[in-house]
Amino acid sequence: MNWSPKRAGFESGNSGNSGYGRFRKPCRTAVVPDIQQFKHSLLLELDADGIAYDVESDGTIVANLPGRGWVEKTPEMLEEDYKEYVNKLCGREVYLIA
């Protein structure tokens, strides 16, 4: 007979759902894009919505948003948005290594 956590008393009768009396969290997998893919998808969205935009030499995106006028998104702002997006995808805070 093989050893099992259930027979050893470590898990309850419904061992598929809990361990040590705590419910297991569902494991979610997500494909996390890199920051360049994130920026590219943002530009594709602007293009698809017919919003006029320009990318400056330093990487700043300037877009004419309806009702807001011309708005700029600097590379620093884009990186902050990217971090928030990744954190939302992963369900916890993620630190980026550059």
All heavy atoms as an XYZ file, in Angstrom:
773
protein
N       0.829     -1.180      0.000
C       0.000      0.000      0.000
C       0.879      1.252      0.000
O       1.840      1.324      0.742
C      -0.857     -0.017      1.263
C      -2.226      0.487      1.038
S      -3.118      0.512      2.583
C      -4.515     -0.415      2.091
N       0.560      2.211     -0.848
C       1.311      3.454     -0.919
C       0.868      4.422      0.169
O      -0.267      4.385      0.626
C       1.120      4.105     -2.285
C       1.730      3.295     -3.393
O       2.660      2.523     -3.153
N       1.223      3.458     -4.597
N       1.771      5.299      0.543
C       1.457      6.323      1.529
C       0.561      7.372      0.882
O       0.743      7.741     -0.272
C       2.753      6.976      2.009
C       2.527      8.034      3.033
C       2.471      7.850      4.377
C       2.337      9.423      2.818
N       2.254      9.032      5.019
C       2.162     10.026      4.072
C       2.263     10.224      1.689
C       1.937     11.385      4.242
C       2.044     11.578      1.855
C       1.881     12.143      3.113
N      -0.426      7.853      1.612
C      -1.255      8.940      1.106
C      -1.525      9.911      2.245
O      -1.645      9.495      3.397
C      -2.568      8.410      0.526
O      -3.504      8.190      1.542
N      -1.623     11.189      1.929
C      -1.883     12.173      2.975
C      -3.234     11.946      3.642
O      -3.393     12.184      4.824
C      -1.839     13.510      2.259
C      -1.613     13.249      0.836
C      -1.414     11.792      0.635
N      -4.197     11.447      2.875
C      -5.524     11.217      3.430
C      -5.477     10.098      4.476
O      -6.001     10.243      5.574
C      -6.510     10.870      2.314
C      -7.932     10.705      2.789
C      -8.850     10.459      1.620
C     -10.252     10.150      2.104
N     -11.124      9.807      1.006
N      -4.827      8.985      4.140
C      -4.749      7.867      5.090
C      -3.890      8.224      6.295
O      -4.078      7.696      7.382
C      -4.204      6.621      4.396
C      -5.247      5.890      3.585
C      -4.808      4.475      3.251
N      -3.532      4.411      2.556
C      -3.384      4.526      1.239
N      -4.438      4.699      0.476
N      -2.207      4.452      0.695
N      -2.919      9.120      6.113
C      -2.050      9.513      7.219
C      -2.704     10.550      8.127
O      -2.133     10.936      9.132
C      -0.736     10.057      6.674
N      -3.911     11.009      7.767
C      -4.631     11.947      8.615
C      -4.340     13.407      8.353
O      -4.752     14.271      9.116
N      -3.627     13.693      7.271
C      -3.308     15.087      6.966
C      -4.415     15.797      6.210
O      -4.443     17.013      6.154
C      -2.009     15.181      6.161
C      -0.799     14.821      6.954
C      -0.120     13.651      6.709
C      -0.347     15.656      7.964
C       0.998     13.318      7.438
C       0.763     15.327      8.700
C       1.443     14.155      8.445
N      -5.301     15.052      5.575
C      -6.382     15.671      4.814
C      -7.699     15.068      5.232
O      -7.771     13.925      5.675
C      -6.150     15.482      3.307
C      -4.912     16.192      2.819
C      -4.821     16.243      1.314
O      -5.769     15.808      0.642
O      -3.807     16.722      0.813
N      -8.743     15.857      5.076
C     -10.068     15.394      5.480
C     -10.658     14.465      4.422
O     -10.038     14.194      3.395
C     -10.983     16.601      5.682
O     -11.135     17.292      4.462
N     -11.858     13.997      4.647
C     -12.512     13.064      3.739
C     -12.714     13.610      2.348
O     -12.749     12.866      1.383
N     -12.870     14.908      2.237
C     -13.017     15.503      0.897
C     -11.671     16.091      0.485
O     -11.543     17.263      0.196
C     -14.137     16.542      0.875
C     -13.937     17.643      1.877
O     -13.050     17.563      2.727
N     -14.757     18.666      1.802
N     -10.658     15.247      0.447
C      -9.282     15.703      0.238
C      -9.055     16.388     -1.097
O      -8.055     17.057     -1.279
C      -8.311     14.537      0.375
O      -8.594     13.568     -0.604
N      -9.953     16.201     -2.034
C      -9.776     16.895     -3.306
C     -10.019     18.379     -3.194
O      -9.572     19.160     -4.014
N     -10.731     18.818     -2.143
C     -11.085     20.227     -2.018
C     -10.383     20.943     -0.879
O     -10.468     22.151     -0.772
C     -12.599     20.372     -1.814
C     -13.364     19.895     -3.005
O     -12.943     20.119     -4.124
N     -14.458     19.212     -2.789
N      -9.775     20.217      0.025
C      -9.157     20.905      1.157
C      -7.913     20.181      1.626
O      -7.713     19.005      1.356
C     -10.158     21.003      2.316
O     -10.451     19.713      2.802
N      -7.091     20.894      2.306
C      -5.899     20.343      2.926
C      -5.754     20.987      4.283
O      -5.846     22.207      4.407
N      -5.571     20.223      5.315
C      -5.507     20.737      6.678
C      -6.754     21.553      7.015
O      -6.683     22.545      7.725
C      -4.260     21.597      6.907
C      -2.976     20.826      6.806
C      -2.168     20.980      5.699
C      -2.580     19.942      7.799
C      -0.984     20.277      5.578
C      -1.390     19.233      7.688
C      -0.608     19.404      6.581
O       0.558     18.715      6.467
N      -7.896     21.183      6.444
C      -9.152     21.871      6.740
C      -9.341     23.184      6.010
O     -10.324     23.876      6.236
N      -8.416     23.556      5.146
C      -8.556     24.800      4.388
C      -8.895     24.474      2.943
O      -8.390     23.502      2.393
C      -7.250     25.590      4.411
C      -6.908     26.144      5.786
C      -5.545     26.768      5.742
N      -4.581     25.680      5.614
C      -3.341     25.813      5.200
N      -2.891     26.986      4.860
N      -2.532     24.781      5.101
N      -9.721     25.293      2.349
C     -10.061     25.084      0.943
C      -8.878     25.453      0.068
O      -8.166     26.407      0.327
C     -11.289     25.907      0.549
C     -12.546     25.383      1.143
C     -13.171     26.040      2.179
C     -13.108     24.204      0.674
C     -14.332     25.538      2.732
C     -14.261     23.701      1.223
C     -14.883     24.373      2.264
N      -8.682     24.683     -0.952
C      -7.607     24.974     -1.894
C      -8.059     26.070     -2.843
O      -9.207     26.134     -3.254
C      -7.250     23.722     -2.683
C      -6.623     22.682     -1.796
C      -6.082     21.540     -2.607
N      -5.476     20.570     -1.686
C      -5.460     19.281     -1.892
N      -6.011     18.785     -2.979
N      -4.889     18.485     -1.033
N      -7.119     26.901     -3.202
C      -7.414     27.970     -4.146
C      -7.295     27.412     -5.551
O      -6.393     26.624     -5.836
C      -6.442     29.128     -3.973
C      -6.594     29.828     -2.644
C      -5.597     30.944     -2.518
C      -5.742     31.579     -1.151
N      -4.727     32.572     -0.911
N      -8.190     27.814     -6.449
C      -8.062     27.328     -7.823
C      -6.781     27.883     -8.451
O      -6.401     29.015     -8.216
C      -9.308     27.880     -8.524
C      -9.744     29.023     -7.685
C      -9.308     28.717     -6.275
N      -6.146     27.063     -9.206
C      -4.906     27.465     -9.871
C      -5.270     28.072    -11.220
O      -5.861     27.414    -12.060
C      -3.995     26.252    -10.053
S      -2.445     26.664    -10.855
N      -4.944     29.335    -11.394
C      -5.228     30.012    -12.656
C      -3.924     30.245    -13.391
O      -2.945     30.683    -12.808
C      -5.903     31.354    -12.396
C      -7.281     31.218    -11.844
C      -7.911     32.581    -11.671
N      -8.668     32.518    -10.437
C      -8.545     33.359     -9.438
N      -7.726     34.360     -9.519
N      -9.257     33.215     -8.353
N      -3.932     29.946    -14.651
C      -2.750     30.230    -15.456
C      -3.082     31.370    -16.403
O      -4.213     31.511    -16.853
C      -2.313     28.999    -16.269
O      -3.400     28.576    -17.079
C      -1.874     27.877    -15.363
N      -2.100     32.185    -16.661
C      -2.301     33.310    -17.562
C      -1.031     33.509    -18.374
O       0.072     33.312    -17.879
C      -2.611     34.578    -16.776
N      -1.214     33.873    -19.607
C      -0.078     34.222    -20.449
C       0.142     35.717    -20.263
O      -0.746     36.517    -20.527
C      -0.359     33.893    -21.932
C       0.800     34.355    -22.808
C      -0.620     32.422    -22.100
N       1.295     36.059    -19.749
C       1.585     37.451    -19.454
C       2.430     38.030    -20.583
O       3.536     37.551    -20.839
C       2.336     37.579    -18.109
C       2.652     39.029    -17.803
C       1.512     36.951    -16.995
N       1.914     39.045    -21.267
C       2.690     39.647    -22.356
C       3.832     40.489    -21.790
O       3.774     40.944    -20.651
C       1.660     40.537    -23.058
C       0.698     40.901    -21.980
C       0.630     39.703    -21.071
N       4.855     40.695    -22.604
C       5.900     41.615    -22.149
C       5.431     43.040    -22.424
O       4.394     43.270    -23.036
C       7.257     41.292    -22.786
C       7.281     41.519    -24.294
O       6.337     42.120    -24.842
O       8.255     41.085    -24.933
N       6.195     44.007    -21.963
C       5.753     45.402    -22.044
C       5.638     45.873    -23.497
O       4.772     46.688    -23.817
C       6.658     46.328    -21.210
C       5.980     47.688    -21.025
C       8.036     46.441    -21.804
C       6.521     48.508    -19.909
N       6.463     45.339    -24.399
C       6.374     45.737    -25.804
C       5.076     45.231    -26.430
O       4.443     45.945    -27.214
C       7.591     45.220    -26.588
C       8.894     45.877    -26.178
C       8.867     47.398    -26.303
O       8.317     47.949    -27.261
N       9.453     48.071    -25.342
N       4.678     44.007    -26.099
C       3.403     43.478    -26.593
C       2.238     44.293    -26.029
O       1.254     44.548    -26.721
C       3.248     42.012    -26.216
C       4.196     41.099    -26.943
C       4.159     39.695    -26.379
O       3.937     39.483    -25.194
N       4.381     38.719    -27.243
N       2.349     44.685    -24.750
C       1.320     45.496    -24.111
C       1.173     46.836    -24.839
O       0.070     47.268    -25.149
C       1.683     45.715    -22.638
C       0.701     46.533    -21.867
C      -0.508     45.985    -21.448
C       0.978     47.847    -21.541
C      -1.412     46.734    -20.729
C       0.070     48.605    -20.822
C      -1.127     48.049    -20.415
N       2.304     47.483    -25.133
C       2.287     48.763    -25.843
C       1.706     48.588    -27.248
O       0.891     49.390    -27.697
C       3.703     49.335    -25.916
C       3.793     50.665    -26.624
C       5.220     51.184    -26.627
C       5.308     52.500    -27.369
N       6.686     53.020    -27.367
N       2.117     47.515    -27.923
C       1.620     47.253    -29.275
C       0.102     47.031    -29.269
O      -0.607     47.535    -30.144
C       2.341     46.049    -29.867
C       2.022     45.785    -31.295
N       2.419     46.627    -32.309
C       1.318     44.795    -31.877
C       1.974     46.155    -33.453
N       1.308     45.036    -33.227
N      -0.400     46.301    -28.277
C      -1.850     46.067    -28.202
C      -2.606     47.366    -27.931
O      -3.708     47.567    -28.440
C      -2.186     45.016    -27.146
O      -1.912     45.487    -25.853
N      -2.004     48.266    -27.135
C      -2.622     49.571    -26.892
C      -2.732     50.367    -28.191
O      -3.776     50.949    -28.495
C      -1.805     50.347    -25.857
C      -2.260     51.762    -25.532
C      -3.627     51.739    -24.846
C      -1.245     52.461    -24.663
N      -1.659     50.349    -28.987
C      -1.681     51.058    -30.272
C      -2.688     50.432    -31.237
O      -3.369     51.146    -31.980
C      -0.279     51.069    -30.888
C       0.792     51.836    -30.101
C       2.156     51.675    -30.759
C       0.414     53.295    -29.960
N      -2.807     49.099    -31.213
C      -3.796     48.427    -32.062
C      -5.221     48.799    -31.659
O      -6.091     48.972    -32.519
C      -3.613     46.912    -31.999
C      -2.425     46.343    -32.767
C      -2.291     44.847    -32.504
C      -2.564     46.613    -34.248
N      -5.471     48.932    -30.350
C      -6.790     49.349    -29.883
C      -7.117     50.761    -30.348
O      -8.236     51.043    -30.778
C      -6.869     49.290    -28.353
C      -7.085     47.910    -27.805
C      -7.258     47.926    -26.299
O      -7.953     48.830    -25.780
O      -6.692     47.037    -25.650
N      -6.135     51.665    -30.244
C      -6.348     53.036    -30.713
C      -6.655     53.038    -32.207
O      -7.543     53.750    -32.669
C      -5.115     53.899    -30.421
C      -4.835     54.230    -28.956
C      -3.479     54.926    -28.825
C      -5.936     55.086    -28.364
N      -5.907     52.230    -32.954
C      -6.113     52.117    -34.395
C      -7.509     51.569    -34.712
O      -8.204     52.089    -35.584
C      -5.051     51.201    -34.986
C      -4.438     51.743    -36.244
O      -4.667     52.926    -36.552
O      -3.735     50.971    -36.918
N      -7.911     50.512    -34.010
C      -9.210     49.878    -34.254
C     -10.368     50.821    -33.936
O     -11.408     50.783    -34.585
C      -9.338     48.598    -33.434
N     -10.180     51.685    -32.919
C     -11.236     52.629    -32.541
C     -11.210     53.895    -33.384
O     -12.049     54.788    -33.202
C     -11.112     52.997    -31.057
C     -11.416     51.824    -30.142
O     -12.057     50.850    -30.607
O     -11.023     51.884    -28.961
N     -10.248     54.002    -34.299
C     -10.164     55.167    -35.176
C      -9.693     56.421    -34.457
O     -10.049     57.531    -34.848
N      -8.912     56.259    -33.404
C      -8.419     57.391    -32.628
C      -7.056     57.804    -33.169
O      -6.156     56.971    -33.331
C      -8.320     57.016    -31.127
C      -9.714     56.714    -30.595
C      -7.648     58.124    -30.323
C      -9.743     56.178    -29.178
N      -6.923     59.095    -33.452
C      -5.653     59.615    -33.961
C      -4.613     59.592    -32.856
O      -4.883     59.986    -31.723
C      -5.845     61.043    -34.462
N      -3.415     59.098    -33.181
C      -2.334     59.049    -32.193
C      -1.000     59.234    -32.884
O      -0.881     59.097    -34.093
C      -2.359     57.732    -31.410
C      -1.977     56.521    -32.225
C      -0.651     56.111    -32.330
C      -2.935     55.784    -32.906
C      -0.309     54.993    -33.081
C      -2.604     54.679    -33.656
C      -1.282     54.292    -33.735
O      -0.944     53.195    -34.486
N      -0.005     59.537    -32.066
C       1.351     59.690    -32.568
C       2.304     59.147    -31.511
O       2.062     59.297    -30.312
C       1.663     61.174    -32.834
C       2.994     61.374    -33.512
O       3.391     60.512    -34.327
O       3.659     62.390    -33.231
N       3.355     58.478    -31.956
C       4.377     57.970    -31.041
C       5.616     58.835    -31.235
O       6.184     58.882    -32.323
C       4.705     56.484    -31.317
C       5.772     55.998    -30.358
C       3.468     55.632    -31.231
N       6.004     59.529    -30.157
C       7.160     60.419    -30.229
C       8.461     59.628    -30.125
O       8.457     58.443    -29.781
C       7.061     61.470    -29.124
C       5.860     62.382    -29.305
C       5.720     63.423    -28.211
O       6.496     63.370    -27.228
O       4.849     64.282    -28.340
N       9.562     60.292    -30.406
C      10.867     59.609    -30.437
C      11.270     59.024    -29.081
O      11.988     58.030    -29.028
C      11.948     60.572    -30.929
O      12.045     61.673    -30.040
N      10.799     59.613    -27.975
C      11.153     59.077    -26.655
C      10.217     57.953    -26.209
O      10.363     57.415    -25.116
C      11.167     60.187    -25.602
C       9.790     60.784    -25.338
O       8.855     60.522    -26.127
O       9.651     61.508    -24.331
N       9.244     57.583    -27.065
C       8.327     56.489    -26.745
C       6.998     56.946    -26.175
O       6.133     56.127    -25.884
N       6.823     58.253    -26.009
C       5.562     58.792    -25.495
C       4.475     58.649    -26.548
O       4.687     58.959    -27.716
C       5.726     60.278    -25.106
O       6.741     60.382    -24.104
C       4.436     60.868    -24.582
N       3.307     58.164    -26.115
C       2.154     58.040    -27.008
C       1.245     59.233    -26.756
O       0.854     59.487    -25.616
C       1.388     56.733    -26.743
C       2.302     55.519    -26.948
C       0.154     56.638    -27.636
C       1.692     54.214    -26.476
N       0.927     59.959    -27.812
C       0.026     61.104    -27.720
C      -1.205     60.755    -28.548
O      -1.097     60.476    -29.738
C       0.688     62.400    -28.245
C      -0.249     63.575    -28.100
C       1.996     62.667    -27.527
N      -2.388     60.734    -27.888
C      -3.620     60.334    -28.573
C      -4.704     61.381    -28.368
O      -4.780     62.010    -27.313
C      -4.090     58.984    -28.045
N      -5.546     61.555    -29.389
C      -6.668     62.485    -29.323
C      -7.906     61.704    -28.884
O      -8.663     61.195    -29.716
C      -6.882     63.142    -30.683
C      -7.898     64.256    -30.632
O      -8.363     64.643    -29.575
N      -8.249     64.774    -31.800
N      -8.107     61.606    -27.577
C      -9.218     60.825    -27.042
C     -10.514     61.620    -27.091
O     -10.529     62.804    -26.760
C      -8.921     60.412    -25.592
C      -7.675     59.569    -25.388
C      -7.490     59.249    -23.914
C      -7.751     58.283    -26.189
N     -11.618     60.987    -27.499
C     -12.898     61.685    -27.579
C     -13.324     62.215    -26.207
O     -13.300     61.496    -25.219
C     -13.877     60.598    -28.049
C     -13.029     59.497    -28.593
C     -11.713     59.597    -27.914
N     -13.655     63.481    -26.164
C     -14.123     64.102    -24.929
C     -13.009     64.531    -23.988
O     -13.258     65.200    -22.997
N     -11.774     64.149    -24.265
C     -10.659     64.518    -23.392
C      -9.597     65.327    -24.116
O      -8.745     65.929    -23.487
C     -10.018     63.268    -22.794
C     -10.940     62.561    -21.831
C     -10.292     61.421    -21.117
N      -9.142     61.874    -20.325
C      -8.219     61.059    -19.868
N      -8.274     59.774    -20.125
N      -7.225     61.522    -19.161
N      -9.616     65.294    -25.435
C      -8.610     66.013    -26.207
C      -7.321     65.214    -26.298
O      -7.308     63.997    -26.141
N      -6.239     65.932    -26.547
C      -4.934     65.277    -26.707
C      -4.376     64.906    -25.334
O      -4.239     65.738    -24.460
C      -3.965     66.185    -27.451
C      -4.327     66.295    -28.897
C      -5.091     67.255    -29.472
C      -3.970     65.383    -29.926
N      -5.232     67.005    -30.822
C      -4.554     65.854    -31.129
C      -3.229     64.218    -29.982
C      -4.403     65.205    -32.342
C      -3.077     63.575    -31.186
C      -3.655     64.061    -32.354
N      -4.074     63.630    -25.184
C      -3.553     63.095    -23.925
C      -2.259     62.360    -24.234
O      -2.154     61.666    -25.236
C      -4.571     62.118    -23.278
C      -4.025     61.529    -22.002
C      -5.889     62.814    -23.025
N      -1.273     62.515    -23.336
C      -0.017     61.796    -23.561
C       0.196     60.736    -22.486
O      -0.236     60.872    -21.357
C       1.172     62.749    -23.623
C       1.539     63.416    -22.331
C       2.784     64.282    -22.476
O       3.026     64.831    -23.566
O       3.498     64.393    -21.483
N       0.840     59.666    -22.908
C       1.209     58.578    -22.006
C       2.710     58.365    -22.162
O       3.168     57.855    -23.176
C       0.430     57.314    -22.328
C       0.759     56.195    -21.393
C      -0.339     55.252    -21.062
C      -1.678     55.734    -20.754
N      -2.092     55.623    -19.384
N       3.456     58.762    -21.136
C       4.907     58.630    -21.166
C       5.297     57.168    -20.951
O       4.484     56.369    -20.474
C       5.564     59.489    -20.064
O       5.133     58.996    -18.792
C       5.195     60.957    -20.208
N       6.537     56.802    -21.273
C       6.976     55.426    -21.026
C       6.839     55.019    -19.553
O       6.533     53.870    -19.258
C       8.442     55.436    -21.476
C       8.508     56.506    -22.511
C       7.546     57.551    -22.044
N       7.060     55.963    -18.636
C       6.913     55.663    -17.207
C       5.450     55.352    -16.865
O       5.165     54.434    -16.093
C       7.416     56.837    -16.351
C       8.911     57.072    -16.430
C       9.323     57.854    -17.677
O       8.470     58.527    -18.307
O      10.516     57.766    -18.042
N       4.533     56.139    -17.437
C       3.100     55.904    -17.206
C       2.682     54.562    -17.812
O       1.907     53.820    -17.216
C       2.271     57.041    -17.816
C       2.485     58.381    -17.153
S       1.825     59.754    -18.121
C       0.085     59.487    -18.013
N       3.219     54.252    -18.982
C       2.912     52.987    -19.646
C       3.415     51.807    -18.817
O       2.721     50.803    -18.673
C       3.527     52.967    -21.046
C       3.152     51.799    -21.930
C       1.670     51.867    -22.274
C       3.976     51.795    -23.186
N       4.607     51.945    -18.232
C       5.153     50.877    -17.392
C       4.300     50.678    -16.147
O       4.062     49.543    -15.722
C       6.592     51.199    -16.997
C       7.257     50.082    -16.233
C       8.720     50.339    -15.945
O       9.367     51.050    -16.727
O       9.195     49.820    -14.926
N       3.804     51.766    -15.566
C       2.928     51.668    -14.389
C       1.612     50.966    -14.755
O       1.133     50.101    -14.016
C       2.652     53.071    -13.834
C       2.125     53.090    -12.441
C       3.070     52.456    -11.431
O       4.293     52.640    -11.524
O       2.567     51.743    -10.550
N       1.043     51.324    -15.911
C      -0.176     50.653    -16.381
C       0.078     49.170    -16.629
O      -0.764     48.331    -16.323
C      -0.685     51.302    -17.674
C      -1.274     52.681    -17.450
O      -1.506     53.047    -16.272
O      -1.498     53.390    -18.444
N       1.246     48.862    -17.176
C       1.614     47.476    -17.443
C       1.717     46.678    -16.147
O       1.219     45.564    -16.051
C       2.932     47.426    -18.217
C       3.477     46.036    -18.412
C       2.847     45.132    -19.259
C       4.622     45.614    -17.748
C       3.341     43.849    -19.440
C       5.123     44.348    -17.924
C       4.471     43.468    -18.769
O       4.969     42.199    -18.942
N       2.342     47.256    -15.124
C       2.462     46.588    -13.821
C       1.084     46.308    -13.229
O       0.830     45.226    -12.708
C       3.284     47.434    -12.851
C       4.757     47.437    -13.134
C       5.476     48.317    -12.129
C       6.936     48.466    -12.468
N       7.617     49.371    -11.526
N       0.191     47.296    -13.307
C      -1.175     47.107    -12.795
C      -1.886     45.998    -13.561
O      -2.605     45.183    -12.976
C      -1.965     48.411    -12.891
C      -1.528     49.460    -11.895
C      -2.267     50.776    -12.077
O      -3.344     50.784    -12.728
O      -1.766     51.797    -11.587
N      -1.694     45.953    -14.880
C      -2.322     44.926    -15.714
C      -1.817     43.535    -15.341
O      -2.587     42.594    -15.188
C      -2.032     45.235    -17.185
C      -2.508     44.181    -18.140
C      -3.867     44.018    -18.397
C      -1.604     43.345    -18.786
C      -4.312     43.047    -19.281
C      -2.041     42.382    -19.669
C      -3.390     42.231    -19.917
O      -3.819     41.262    -20.782
N      -0.503     43.401    -15.156
C       0.078     42.109    -14.793
C      -0.399     41.680    -13.409
O      -0.740     40.522    -13.189
C       1.626     42.162    -14.865
C       2.250     40.917    -14.259
C       2.069     42.322    -16.300
N      -0.448     42.622    -12.460
C      -0.935     42.309    -11.117
C      -2.380     41.833    -11.156
O      -2.750     40.896    -10.451
C      -0.799     43.513    -10.195
C       0.629     43.843     -9.877
O       1.515     43.017    -10.026
N       0.867     45.066     -9.459
N      -3.184     42.468    -11.996
C      -4.593     42.060    -12.132
C      -4.680     40.663    -12.744
O      -5.484     39.840    -12.312
C      -5.323     43.087    -13.001
C      -6.788     42.824    -13.175
C      -7.410     43.928    -14.010
C      -8.694     43.460    -14.620
N      -9.220     44.423    -15.575
N      -3.847     40.402    -13.741
C      -3.839     39.086    -14.381
C      -3.438     37.981    -13.413
O      -4.028     36.914    -13.392
C      -2.838     39.077    -15.537
C      -3.343     39.195    -16.949
C      -2.181     39.123    -17.923
C      -4.383     38.192    -17.293
N      -2.425     38.256    -12.608
C      -1.866     37.234    -11.726
C      -2.586     37.145    -10.388
O      -2.401     36.177     -9.645
C      -0.382     37.489    -11.487
S       0.582     37.346    -13.006
N      -3.379     38.147    -10.042
C      -4.117     38.110     -8.787
C      -3.271     38.445     -7.565
O      -3.700     38.260     -6.447
N      -2.078     38.928     -7.779
C      -1.234     39.350     -6.670
C      -0.180     40.321     -7.225
O      -0.035     40.454     -8.427
C      -0.562     38.160     -6.007
C       0.359     37.397     -6.927
C       0.928     36.170     -6.235
N       1.797     35.437     -7.085
C       1.421     34.568     -8.006
N       0.157     34.311     -8.206
N       2.306     33.938     -8.745
N       0.526     40.959     -6.307
C       1.511     41.932     -6.745
C       2.704     41.221     -7.359
O       3.214     40.250     -6.829
C       1.963     42.788     -5.574
C       2.771     43.978     -6.006
C       2.961     44.984     -4.900
O       2.349     44.838     -3.846
O       3.743     45.912     -5.126
N       3.124     41.702     -8.497
C       4.242     41.116     -9.224
C       5.312     42.183     -9.373
O       5.020     43.334     -9.662
C       3.780     40.633    -10.622
C       4.953     40.139    -11.438
C       2.726     39.568    -10.487
N       6.563     41.799     -9.143
C       7.671     42.725     -9.318
C       8.373     42.406    -10.623
O       8.702     41.259    -10.888
C       8.646     42.612     -8.141
C       8.012     42.970     -6.833
C       7.493     41.979     -6.004
C       7.865     44.287     -6.450
C       6.876     42.301     -4.810
C       7.241     44.620     -5.274
C       6.763     43.625     -4.447
O       6.140     43.952     -3.281
N       8.584     43.419    -11.426
C       9.214     43.230    -12.728
C      10.721     43.345    -12.594
O      11.231     44.210    -11.900
C       8.707     44.280    -13.720
C       7.198     44.326    -13.912
C       6.831     45.441    -14.859
C       6.700     43.005    -14.439
N      11.420     42.463    -13.265
C      12.881     42.495    -13.267
C      13.313     43.005    -14.631
O      12.974     42.423    -15.649
C      13.451     41.084    -13.009
C      12.986     40.590    -11.643
C      14.964     41.117    -13.096
C      13.341     39.152    -11.370
N      14.021     44.105    -14.626
C      14.444     44.701    -15.898
C      15.890     44.407    -16.175
O      16.686     44.167    -15.358
C      14.215     46.197    -15.875
